[in-house]
Amino acid sequence: MGTFTHTVAVTGLNARPDNPGPGLAVARCLREATDFRGRIVGLSYDALDPGLYLREYCDAVYLLPYPSTSSLDYLDRLRTIHAQEKFSYLIPCLDVELPGFTRAQGMLLDLGIHTFLPTNDQLRMRNKDNLEKLGSMAGLQTPRTAVVTRRDFFQTCEKDNWHYPLVVKGIFYDAHIVASRYEAEEAFHGIAAQWGFPVIVQEVIKGQEYNLTAVGDGKGQLCNPVMMKKLATTDKGKAWAGVSIEDDVLLTASRQLALALKWRGPLEVEVMRDQDGRYFLIEINPRFPAWIYLSVGTGGNLPMNLLQLMDNHTPAPVPSQAGQLYIRYAAETVAPIAHFEALVVDGGMTLRNFGK
């Protein structure tokens, strides 16, 4: 592929320590790649998203309307940004964006914007309400799961042999471990208000969480998978610390899923290994995880592999190094108030226009 000199747009720069989006980590992977000499345009949804203020990772930053608003508004805004920044590649990093971007792939390509995304059928298949089918494809067990649209479920669930603690999840994002009916109903209302229906309820599998991330080539193969065992998590269950591992069960299950789905684009496979050594598939995320920088720490670079696939190149295989420790940390940045004002008033800016 040689040196990459094109402009890449990356979404999902919210970067909150307890529940970060993957976008900032994706931008960091690209910036630190030895063969990347392109520009990075950061796209996000809130003027206080921290990634919008980090000059070391983004050359320009812009606000988008939330994906739940009119799709025409969303795409019109994207066209406006593209007319100014001329980005050739787009990496969406949030689950909620993907259905719209997948439907718009033809329009984006007409503008000269390349993507590498799952199909609508693939997105529907990996939905949390299809977990049992996915577990069968992977050869793994799955936790007991219910698709819930009414809070009445929690009034009778214990009679139906559902025992607390339970996990209450959004169809796109967010998850809460709840210990009582009161907590369950509160989580149900909060998730439904933000992400809509249905809400997913799962039994809690006690054990160790293992995750795998990779890029599916769309033909049934996974490019350069990286696996991690979580060592510490935030209150929202996001990885705060972990270690890269080799795990044949997780790798085999993930490859079976990729083959069955012909998965195209980034993915994350989450499993729990219980105290008896049994593996349970928890979910599949159709994007890079927030811990994607570990792929650089283990000797590869999955966001660069994604760009290679967008450019019709097959990424070279890179063995992932086990035993690499991953630790997230919180840091502060300082920016001129004019930076914030430009985001709020103008919707974005080129960062080199603002001095320290």
N, C-alpha and C positions, 0 to 999 in steps of 0.2 A: 504493500500500500504506500510505503514511503512516508515522508513528512506530511502531516495533515495541516492544511492552511485555511480551511473553510471556517465559516462562522456557524456556531452551534447554539441553539436556544434550549434552555433547560428550565423546567418548571419546578414548583414545590420547594421554595427557599425558606419555609417557615422556621426551621432549625431551632425550635424550642427544646431546651435540654431534656424535659421529661417526655416529650412526644414529638420528635423531630420528623420533618419530611425528608425524603432522600435527596432532594435537589442539590443542596449545598455539598453533600458528600460526592455526588456525581460530578459537580463542577470541579471539586478538588481533585478527583481522580484524573479528569481530563487535563487540568492545568499542570499536574505533576508528571504527565506522560512525556517521555523523552522525545517522542515523535509527534507531539501536538504543538503546533505553532499558530493555531487559529484563534478566533475571538469567541468569547462566551457571552451570550445574552441571557440574563436571568429574568424569569417571568414568575410573578407571584400575585397574591390576592389581597394582601394587607400591607399598608405603608409601614407598619411596624414589624414586618417579617425580618428577622435579623440578617438573613442572607442578602438582602437588598443593599446592605451597607458595607459589604466586604469587598474592597477594591481588588484584593489579591486573587479573587476567584472569578469575578464578573467584570467585563469591560463596559457593559451597559445593562441597565435594569429597567423593567416596566411592570406596571400593574395590569392585571386582567380582570374582567368581571367574573364573578363566581360562576362555575359551570352549571349551577342550578338555574341561572338566569337564561334568557332567550339564547338559543344556540346561534342565531343570526348575529346578535350583539357580540357574542364571544368570538365568532369567526371574523366579523368585521374588524374587531379590535386587533386580532392576530394579523389580518391583512395590513392594517395601518402600521403596526410595528415592523412587519416584514418589509414594507415599502421603504422604511427608514434604515433598517439594519441589514437587510439582505441576507438573513440567515438561510443556510442551505440544508440544515439538519435540525430536527426537533426531537428532544427526549422528554416525553411526559413522565412525571414521577409520582403522580397521585392517582389512586384507584378511580376516584370520581370523575377524572378527566377522560379516562380511556374510552368509554362508549362513544363520546362525541368525536374524539380524535380518530377513532377507528372508522366511524361513518364518513368522516371528512377526508380520508386519505387521498382519494382521487382529486379533490379540490386542492389539497395541499401540494400534491405533486404537480398540478397545473401551474402552481405558483413557483415551482422549483424547490419545494421543501420536501426533503426525504424523511421518512419515518420507517420504523421496523416494529410493527405492532401486532398483537394477536387479532384474530378475526372476531366478529361479533359472536359467532358460534362458540369459539374458544372461551371468550369472556363469560358467556352464559354458563358454559359447562363448569367453569371453575368457581361459580358462585357458592357461597357458604351453604345454601340450601341443597346443593348437590353433593355434599361431602361424602355420603355413603357410596355413591357411584365412583367418586374419585378414589376413595379408599380401596374399592375393588380393583380399579385399574392399577393401583400402586402395590397391591398385595398386602395392604396394611389394615389393621382395625381402625375404627373411628369411634369417637365418643358419642354417646347418645345425644341426639340433636333434635330440636323442635323449631319449627318455623312459626313465629307468633305474631299476630296482628292485634290482639286485644290483651289488656292488662288482666282480664279475668283469669288468664292462664295461671297467674301466680296465686290466685285465691284457692285453687284446687290442686295445684301441681304436687303437693306433698302426698295427697291421697292417691295420686297416680304414680307414686314411687319415684318422684323427683326430690332429691334431698340436697339441702344447702350444705356447702357453698355451690353456687352455679355461676356459669359465665354467661353474661348478656352481651351480645355483639350487634353492631350495625351491619347491614348488608354490604356496605362499602368499607367501613372503617370504624374504629373505636371498639373497645371491649372493657367490661367491668366484671370483676369477681365480686359477687354479692353473697351476703351471709344471712339474709332474712327477706321476708316478703316485702317489707318497707323499702329496703335497699334495691330489691329487684324492680319494683314498680317505679322508683325514682330513676333508675338507670334506663328502664324501658322508655319512659317519657322523654328523657334527655336525648337518647339515641334516635328515637323516632322523630323528634322535633328537628334534629340536625340532618339526619340521613334518610328519613322516610321509612316506609315499611317494605318488606317485613323486618322484624327483629329476630335474631337468632339466639336461642337458648341452648347451652351445652352443659353436660355434666363436666365436672372438674376431674382431669386426670392428674394424679399426683406423681411427680417424678422429675426427670431432667429434660429440659427443652433443647432440642437440636434443630438447627436451621441450615438450609442449603440455598445458595443463590447461584444463578447461571444465566446464560442467554440461550434460548431455544432457536435453532436455525430454521424452523418452519418445515423441516423435513423429518423430524423425529429425533434429532440429536441435540445434546446439550454441549455448549461451548464452555470449557474451562470452569467447571463447578468448584465452588468454594464452600466449605462446611464449617459451622461454628457451634460450639456448646456454650450456652449462656451461663455466665458465672454470677452476674448481678443484673437486676432489672429496675426500672423506674416503677412508680405506682401504677402506671398504665401498661406495664409488662414489656416495655421497650428495652432493648439491650443496653445496659450501661457498661458492662464488661463481659468479655467472652474470650474463648481461645479457639484457634483454628484446629480442626480435627480431621481425621480420616474415619469414615463410618460406612462400611459396606452396605448395611441395610438401608440407610438413608439414601445413599448414592444409587443403589439398584432401584429403589422405589421411585426416585425422582426420574431416573432414566425411563422407567416403564410409563410414568405419567407423560413425559415429553413425547415418547413414541406413540402412545395412544391418542394424545391430543394433537400431535404434530405442532407442538407449541412454537409460536413465533414471537420473539422478543424476550425481554427480561422476565424473570420470575423468582419467587422465593417460596420454598416449601418448608412448612413448619410441622415438626413432629414432637411428640412427647414419648419418652421411654420410661415406663413405669418401674416400680420396684421389683417386678418379676421379669424385667427385661423385654416386655412386650412394647411394640412400637404402635403409636396411634397417630394417624394423620389428623392434624388440627385444622390447617387451611393452606391454600395456595394464594399467594399475592401476585398479581399480574404486572409487577414492576420491580425495580431494584429496591432492596431494603435500605433503611437509614444507615446500616452498618457496612455499606458497600465498600467503604474505603479499606476494609480488611482485605479485599481482593488485591489491592496494591501491596499491602503488607505481606501477603503470602506469595508474591512474585509475579502476579499478573496485573490485569487492569480490565475488568469487565465492561465499563463504559466505553473504553477504546475498542474492545471487541465488538460492541454494538455498532459503533461507527463503521468498523470494517465491514460488517454484514450489510449495513445500509449502502455501502460503496461497492457491493457485490464482490467482496473479498472474503475468503474463508480464514478466520483467525487461526494462527498457529497454536497448537496445543501447548499449554504451560502447566506443569505439575504444581499443585497447590501445596505450600509448605505447612505442615502441621506444627503445632506448638507455638504459634505466634499469638501473643496476648493483645487483645483489643480493649481499650478503655476510653470511654467518652469523657469529656470534661466541659465545663462551662467557662466561657471567656467573655470579655467585654470589648466593645469597639466604640470609637468616638468618631462622629461625622458632623460636618456643618449642618446647622438647622436648615440651610438652603437645600440640602439634599432631601430632607423629609418634605419640604415645601414643594420641591419640583415633582416628587412622586404624587403628592396630594393634588396639586394644581394642574400639572402638565401630564401626569400619568407615567413619567419615567424620564431617564436621562442617560447620557454617556458619562461614565464615572470619571473619565480623565478630565472632565471639565471642572471637577471639584478638587481643590487642594486639601491637604490635611490641616 
